Amino acid sequence: MKGNKLTIAVMFGMVFMVGFVTMFTGPLAAVVKAQFGASNALSQFGSSANFLAYLFMGLPCGMVLKRRGYKFTSLAAVSVGILGVALQLLSGFAASFAVYVAGAFVAGLSMCMLNTTANPLLNTLGGGGNGGNRLVQYGCTFNSLGGMTSPLVLGFLIGHAVAKANVLDALPVQAAALVFFVFGFVVILRADIPEPHLEPDAPSPWRDVFAAFKFRHFALGALAMFLFEPVECGICNMVNLYLTAEGTPAYAGAVVGGAMVSAYCALMMAGRFGAGMLGGRFSPRTMLAASAAFCIALLAAAATVPFAKVPVPFSSVSLPLPAILMTLCGLGIAVMFGSIFNLATEGLGRLVPVASGITMSLVSGGALLAVVGVVTDRFGILSCCWVFAAFLGYILFFAVAGSATERRGPAAPR
C-alpha cells in the first residue's frame, strides 16, 4: 500500500507538469500575436503544434510502454520535456516564431508521453471502473493546478502592455518549468513504479492496434477524445484573445486575460476534485453526459447574449458576460478527459497500453485550434462557441449511446 501511495504521488506530479506546460501556450498566444504581428489563426500555432505532437508520439509511446514499462517511458518523457521547454525559452532570445513553434511541438511530444503513462497506471491502481475513474479524476485535479499556475504568473509578468509584450517576458515561467522537469526526473528515477502491463517480449503491437479498434466503444471514444482537446484548451485560449484584443469593447488587458485563464483552470480543478469525491457514486457515463450538456448550454448563451459588462465584486474590473459564461465551462470540462479515457479503454484487458497510446495520439485534435482561429478571424471570436458546442454534441452522444459495451464483440484478450 505504501508503495502504491508513492507511485500515485509520482503520477500526480507528472500530470501537474502536463497542465503547467500545456496551459502555458494559451496565454502566450497573445504575446506571440503582438511580437510577431500574427493573426488569431497564427497565434494558435503554438497550441496546435503542441497537440499535433500527440499524433506522432501517442501510438509509438504506447508501444514503448508495453515493452519497456512505466518507469522508462516516464523518464524519457521528462527528458523530452526539458528539451521542449528549453527550445521555447531559446525562441525568446532568438526572437524566432519558428523556434517557438518547434519548442511547442517538442514539449507536446513530452506531454503526450506523460499522459500515455500516467492515466492507465492511475486507472489500474484504482481498480478500474468507478474506482479507477475516481483516481484519474484526482490526478486531473493536479493537472488543473498546474494549468492554473502558469497563465496566472504569465499574466502578471506581461501586465497591461500586451502590444509591447515579448516572449522573453515569460522567461521566469519557462525557467521554473525547466527546474520542475529536472526535479521530476530525479523523483521518478528514485521511485519504485509497478509494471502491471510490461511485456518485454511482446510480438508486433500492430496486431493490438487493430484488435482495439474492433471494440465499438473504443473507436467512438477515440474520436470523442480527438474532438475534446480543442474544446478544453480552445475555450480558455479564446477567452484570453477576447479580453486582450485592443480596440474592442471587450478589452481588459493581459493581467485580466491571464487571470481568467487561471480562473478557468481553477474551476476545472474544483470540478475534478469534486468528481474524485463523487467518482465512486456516479459512473463516468453519467458525469460525461451531464458535463457536456452543461457546457453546450453555456456556450450557446455566450454566443447569443447581448454584450454587457459585469462588475467583479471587490475590484474595479468589469468583465464581458460572454467571457464569464465561457470561463464557467471549466466546471463541466473538468471531468471529460478522465471520463472519456476510462469509458474508451474499459474492458480492453492487455490492450490497455496500446489503446492508451492510440487515445493520446488523438489528443492531436487540439491542432484544430488553428482552424477555430480561422473561423474567428472571419466571423469574430465568439463564433468559436458554436464550433465548440458542435464538438461537445458528439461527446454527449458518446456518453449517452456510444460508450455502451454490451455489444462490443468477443472479450478482450488477457
Legacy VTK file of the C-alpha trace (Angstrom):
# vtk DataFile Version 3.0
C-alpha trace
ASCII
DATASET POLYDATA
POINTS 414 float
0.000 0.000 0.000
2.835 2.350 0.880
4.477 1.708 -2.475
1.213 2.379 -4.278
0.779 5.689 -2.467
4.230 6.821 -3.561
3.516 5.742 -7.148
0.235 7.643 -7.122
2.032 10.756 -5.820
4.595 10.472 -8.632
1.824 10.178 -11.233
0.055 13.210 -9.744
3.311 15.150 -10.123
3.554 14.091 -13.749
0.057 15.279 -14.638
0.801 18.556 -12.817
3.675 19.076 -15.257
1.376 18.329 -18.201
-1.046 21.036 -17.099
1.702 23.551 -16.327
3.342 23.324 -19.744
0.199 22.797 -21.863
-1.740 25.773 -20.487
1.341 27.973 -20.819
0.967 28.115 -24.626
-2.575 29.527 -24.453
-1.883 32.891 -22.766
1.435 33.104 -24.616
-0.609 33.332 -27.844
-1.420 36.979 -27.032
2.321 37.671 -26.686
3.113 35.886 -29.959
0.331 37.814 -31.674
1.828 41.124 -30.515
5.530 40.377 -31.031
5.278 38.713 -34.441
2.189 40.520 -35.775
0.322 37.226 -36.033
-3.375 36.778 -36.802
-5.695 34.888 -34.449
-5.070 31.750 -36.515
-1.264 32.079 -36.425
-1.281 32.892 -32.713
-2.774 29.420 -32.128
0.109 27.665 -33.902
1.902 27.090 -30.598
-1.096 25.270 -29.109
-1.718 23.480 -32.415
1.913 22.299 -32.628
1.726 21.169 -29.008
-1.266 18.967 -29.768
-0.130 17.868 -33.231
2.814 16.219 -31.480
0.348 13.767 -29.925
-0.442 12.412 -33.400
3.186 11.397 -33.925
4.022 10.221 -30.412
0.866 8.631 -28.952
0.976 5.206 -30.607
4.799 4.787 -30.512
4.690 5.714 -26.829
2.018 3.083 -26.174
4.260 0.507 -27.818
7.287 1.600 -25.771
5.142 1.491 -22.633
4.180 -2.113 -23.382
7.767 -3.297 -23.925
9.804 -1.057 -21.600
7.334 -0.194 -18.858
6.085 2.858 -16.998
9.346 3.994 -15.394
11.424 4.008 -18.582
8.680 5.797 -20.515
8.235 8.391 -17.754
11.947 9.204 -17.656
12.051 9.508 -21.448
9.018 11.817 -21.351
10.573 14.166 -18.800
13.839 14.276 -20.786
11.971 15.304 -23.934
10.080 17.889 -21.867
13.327 19.522 -20.758
14.340 19.901 -24.420
10.951 21.331 -25.431
10.837 23.984 -22.714
14.480 24.901 -23.430
13.584 25.482 -27.103
10.670 27.722 -26.164
12.956 29.687 -23.878
15.505 29.976 -26.707
12.824 31.381 -29.033
12.687 34.471 -26.838
16.399 35.145 -27.250
16.308 34.309 -30.968
13.080 36.329 -31.499
12.005 33.488 -33.805
8.411 32.390 -34.348
9.655 29.159 -35.970
11.769 28.226 -32.926
8.790 28.965 -30.667
6.546 26.613 -32.681
9.281 23.938 -32.740
9.620 24.186 -28.963
5.865 23.850 -28.541
5.932 20.729 -30.746
8.744 19.069 -28.774
7.041 19.971 -25.481
3.895 18.372 -26.885
5.782 15.122 -27.503
6.653 15.079 -23.814
3.104 15.886 -22.709
1.804 13.018 -24.836
4.276 10.575 -23.273
3.414 11.707 -19.744
-0.333 11.398 -20.402
0.057 7.981 -22.018
1.940 6.760 -18.952
0.090 8.376 -16.057
-3.576 7.795 -16.913
-3.614 3.995 -17.448
-1.447 3.458 -14.371
-3.756 5.580 -12.197
-6.779 3.724 -13.595
-5.090 0.386 -12.852
-4.089 1.386 -9.315
-7.685 2.474 -8.704
-9.001 -0.932 -9.772
-10.690 0.259 -12.980
-14.389 1.152 -13.232
-15.657 3.774 -10.779
-12.576 3.333 -8.565
-10.222 3.936 -11.479
-12.292 6.913 -12.578
-12.063 8.353 -9.056
-8.254 8.177 -9.023
-7.919 9.564 -12.561
-10.170 12.499 -11.619
-7.983 13.247 -8.606
-4.968 13.136 -10.928
-6.706 15.555 -13.280
-7.130 17.898 -10.296
-3.357 18.232 -10.131
-3.327 18.743 -13.901
-5.640 21.720 -13.409
-3.485 23.049 -10.575
-0.505 23.102 -12.925
-2.623 24.662 -15.657
-3.880 27.338 -13.264
-0.391 28.361 -12.150
1.462 29.212 -15.378
-1.056 31.569 -17.080
-1.677 33.499 -13.868
2.023 34.142 -13.415
2.470 34.958 -17.108
-0.366 37.480 -16.996
1.283 39.374 -14.144
4.682 39.280 -15.860
3.278 40.858 -19.016
0.985 43.342 -17.277
-1.341 45.517 -19.319
1.159 46.302 -22.085
0.176 43.439 -24.395
1.112 45.388 -27.536
4.725 45.693 -26.300
4.995 42.176 -24.884
7.882 39.873 -25.783
8.354 36.131 -25.355
11.310 36.965 -23.099
8.824 38.403 -20.610
7.856 34.812 -19.906
11.435 33.724 -19.110
10.809 33.228 -15.339
7.917 30.834 -16.051
9.954 28.878 -18.602
12.914 28.662 -16.215
10.599 27.389 -13.464
9.249 24.726 -15.840
12.799 23.572 -16.596
13.623 23.261 -12.891
10.389 21.350 -12.296
11.163 18.864 -15.072
14.660 18.225 -13.730
13.232 17.685 -10.253
10.614 15.324 -11.699
13.299 13.300 -13.451
15.150 12.754 -10.154
11.970 11.775 -8.284
10.854 9.285 -10.947
14.356 7.808 -11.173
14.288 7.005 -7.452
10.648 5.861 -7.295
9.578 2.208 -7.263
6.931 2.073 -10.001
4.963 -1.162 -10.614
4.784 -2.581 -14.136
1.398 -4.334 -14.457
1.339 -4.254 -18.283
5.015 -4.907 -19.065
5.599 -7.442 -21.892
9.291 -7.196 -22.934
8.950 -9.997 -25.495
5.559 -8.964 -26.866
5.028 -9.593 -30.598
4.439 -6.759 -33.031
1.920 -4.411 -31.372
0.211 -3.543 -34.667
-1.990 -6.582 -34.117
-3.173 -4.994 -30.877
-3.932 -1.716 -32.666
-6.394 -3.406 -34.991
-7.762 -5.507 -32.119
-8.509 -2.376 -30.068
-10.478 -0.760 -32.895
-12.715 -3.828 -33.116
-14.298 -2.586 -29.904
-17.020 -0.149 -30.936
-16.908 1.839 -27.700
-13.156 2.326 -28.044
-13.374 3.560 -31.646
-16.117 6.050 -30.756
-14.272 7.094 -27.590
-11.074 7.767 -29.526
-12.990 10.191 -31.767
-14.511 11.815 -28.664
-11.005 12.449 -27.329
-9.979 13.936 -30.708
-12.835 16.461 -30.534
-12.485 17.138 -26.808
-8.970 18.571 -26.798
-9.636 21.672 -28.965
-12.569 22.396 -26.650
-10.600 22.015 -23.409
-7.788 24.394 -24.332
-9.638 26.337 -27.005
-12.223 27.863 -24.677
-9.671 29.485 -22.388
-7.457 30.476 -25.342
-10.370 32.303 -26.949
-11.374 33.956 -23.671
-7.814 35.274 -23.417
-7.837 36.584 -27.007
-11.292 38.102 -26.453
-10.081 40.052 -23.410
-6.708 41.100 -24.847
-7.831 42.308 -28.301
-7.048 46.026 -28.086
-9.552 48.428 -29.561
-12.553 46.176 -28.858
-15.299 46.741 -26.246
-14.238 43.528 -24.510
-10.606 44.629 -23.991
-9.404 44.136 -20.406
-5.609 43.586 -20.679
-3.185 40.701 -20.205
-3.470 40.663 -16.404
-7.225 40.120 -16.568
-6.886 37.737 -19.517
-4.327 35.626 -17.647
-6.461 35.731 -14.505
-9.483 34.451 -16.439
-7.464 31.563 -17.881
-6.362 30.750 -14.339
-9.965 31.032 -13.141
-10.962 28.561 -15.880
-8.272 26.145 -14.667
-9.300 26.727 -11.042
-12.872 25.775 -11.922
-11.544 22.677 -13.663
-9.534 21.834 -10.551
-12.602 22.262 -8.336
-14.711 20.184 -10.716
-12.154 17.400 -10.852
-11.725 17.334 -7.088
-15.484 17.106 -6.708
-15.618 14.396 -9.368
-12.927 12.482 -7.486
-15.038 12.580 -4.330
-18.175 11.512 -6.222
-16.436 9.094 -8.599
-17.399 6.056 -6.526
-21.066 7.088 -6.565
-21.638 8.209 -10.169
-20.486 6.421 -13.304
-18.143 8.079 -15.842
-21.014 7.911 -18.366
-23.347 9.953 -16.145
-20.622 12.504 -15.377
-19.715 12.921 -19.043
-23.294 13.339 -20.260
-24.179 15.920 -17.600
-20.999 17.948 -18.101
-21.321 18.007 -21.923
-24.928 19.237 -21.734
-23.934 21.887 -19.178
-21.120 23.256 -21.385
-23.253 23.288 -24.553
-25.826 25.446 -22.736
-23.163 27.895 -21.515
-21.533 28.229 -24.945
-24.871 28.808 -26.673
-25.658 31.535 -24.132
-22.212 33.144 -24.568
-22.707 33.352 -28.340
-26.197 34.855 -28.158
-26.496 37.091 -25.070
-26.363 40.857 -25.656
-22.961 42.389 -24.912
-22.755 43.629 -21.325
-20.023 44.120 -18.745
-20.474 42.682 -15.264
-18.627 44.325 -12.339
-16.344 41.992 -10.397
-17.060 42.257 -6.641
-14.379 43.968 -4.531
-12.487 45.262 -7.590
-12.608 47.975 -10.229
-12.725 45.411 -13.060
-15.785 44.724 -15.225
-15.874 41.615 -17.397
-17.887 40.899 -20.563
-20.708 38.467 -19.852
-19.692 36.122 -22.729
-16.209 35.766 -21.194
-17.743 34.862 -17.831
-20.053 32.259 -19.381
-17.205 30.680 -21.367
-14.970 30.584 -18.289
-17.690 28.788 -16.307
-17.350 25.927 -18.799
-14.276 24.919 -16.812
-16.562 23.225 -14.278
-18.037 20.936 -16.933
-14.831 20.417 -18.928
-13.228 19.204 -15.691
-14.498 15.634 -15.771
-14.395 14.999 -19.512
-10.811 13.855 -20.131
-10.800 11.190 -17.422
-14.339 10.045 -18.217
-13.694 9.714 -21.961
-10.425 7.862 -21.356
-11.955 5.428 -18.857
-15.056 4.741 -20.962
-12.987 4.200 -24.115
-10.487 1.787 -22.532
-12.888 -0.070 -20.224
-12.694 -3.830 -20.633
-9.744 -3.906 -23.051
-7.529 -6.065 -20.830
-3.976 -6.413 -22.134
-4.791 -3.980 -24.949
-4.808 -1.070 -22.474
-1.212 0.208 -23.121
-1.676 0.325 -26.894
-5.208 1.705 -26.530
-3.824 4.418 -24.264
-1.261 5.301 -26.924
-3.928 5.477 -29.626
-6.113 7.675 -27.427
-3.210 10.016 -26.747
-2.469 10.181 -30.494
-5.958 11.528 -30.989
-5.361 14.271 -28.440
-3.773 15.789 -31.561
-7.296 17.032 -32.224
-6.101 20.089 -30.301
-4.419 21.104 -33.569
-7.935 22.020 -34.768
-7.412 25.228 -32.783
-5.762 26.687 -35.889
-8.993 26.003 -37.793
-11.003 27.589 -34.980
-8.678 30.590 -35.273
-9.512 30.910 -38.965
-13.239 30.881 -38.119
-12.770 33.638 -35.534
-10.717 35.761 -37.947
-13.671 35.690 -40.339
-16.722 35.717 -38.062
-15.461 37.138 -34.759
-14.026 35.500 -31.661
-17.392 34.478 -30.193
-18.119 32.368 -33.283
-15.834 29.767 -31.689
-18.666 28.978 -29.250
-20.704 27.282 -31.980
-17.711 25.213 -33.126
-17.015 24.042 -29.575
-20.716 23.318 -28.974
-20.799 21.082 -32.075
-17.797 19.098 -30.815
-19.454 18.721 -27.411
-22.613 17.498 -29.134
-20.694 14.443 -30.348
-19.206 13.905 -26.875
-22.739 13.963 -25.450
-23.711 11.278 -27.983
-20.714 9.157 -26.950
-21.681 9.423 -23.281
-25.338 8.529 -23.857
-25.048 5.833 -26.536
-21.541 5.385 -27.927
-19.874 4.247 -24.697
-22.103 1.193 -24.236
-20.037 -2.017 -24.185
-22.776 -4.663 -24.229
-22.419 -5.453 -27.946
-18.695 -4.961 -28.383
-17.854 -8.454 -29.664
-15.602 -11.075 -28.046
-13.958 -10.347 -24.706
-10.603 -8.598 -24.727
-7.657 -10.982 -24.561
-5.830 -11.019 -21.254
LINES 1 415
414 0 1 2 3 4 5 6 7 8 9 10 11 12 13 14 15 16 17 18 19 20 21 22 23 24 25 26 27 28 29 30 31 32 33 34 35 36 37 38 39 40 41 42 43 44 45 46 47 48 49 50 51 52 53 54 55 56 57 58 59 60 61 62 63 64 65 66 67 68 69 70 71 72 73 74 75 76 77 78 79 80 81 82 83 84 85 86 87 88 89 90 91 92 93 94 95 96 97 98 99 100 101 102 103 104 105 106 107 108 109 110 111 112 113 114 115 116 117 118 119 120 121 122 123 124 125 126 127 128 129 130 131 132 133 134 135 136 137 138 139 140 141 142 143 144 145 146 147 148 149 150 151 152 153 154 155 156 157 158 159 160 161 162 163 164 165 166 167 168 169 170 171 172 173 174 175 176 177 178 179 180 181 182 183 184 185 186 187 188 189 190 191 192 193 194 195 196 197 198 199 200 201 202 203 204 205 206 207 208 209 210 211 212 213 214 215 216 217 218 219 220 221 222 223 224 225 226 227 228 229 230 231 232 233 234 235 236 237 238 239 240 241 242 243 244 245 246 247 248 249 250 251 252 253 254 255 256 257 258 259 260 261 262 263 264 265 266 267 268 269 270 271 272 273 274 275 276 277 278 279 280 281 282 283 284 285 286 287 288 289 290 291 292 293 294 295 296 297 298 299 300 301 302 303 304 305 306 307 308 309 310 311 312 313 314 315 316 317 318 319 320 321 322 323 324 325 326 327 328 329 330 331 332 333 334 335 336 337 338 339 340 341 342 343 344 345 346 347 348 349 350 351 352 353 354 355 356 357 358 359 360 361 362 363 364 365 366 367 368 369 370 371 372 373 374 375 376 377 378 379 380 381 382 383 384 385 386 387 388 389 390 391 392 393 394 395 396 397 398 399 400 401 402 403 404 405 406 407 408 409 410 411 412 413
